[in-house]
């Protein structure tokens, strides 16, 4: 089990909440982050970290896509490109 930090962002890319939890791997941690996105309407995205390593970003719409159709690895690069904090850097 690894320890993950999840930062929840609003639509303005501001951190509005955080959560820490343990998961077996990054995929399981991203699924957990997506599940917590649905807890509050103001959460637009979740950025996931394991120690100093960036794991990924989940958008609120990803949670709906995964629940309805299943999310495969092809979405990983798209999700990273759409991550609000990554966009702010570039």
Secondary structure by P-SEA (a helix, b strand, c coil): cbbbbbbbbccccccccccccccccaaaaaaaaaaaccccccccbbbbbccccccccccaaaaaaaacccccccaaaaaaaacaaaaaac
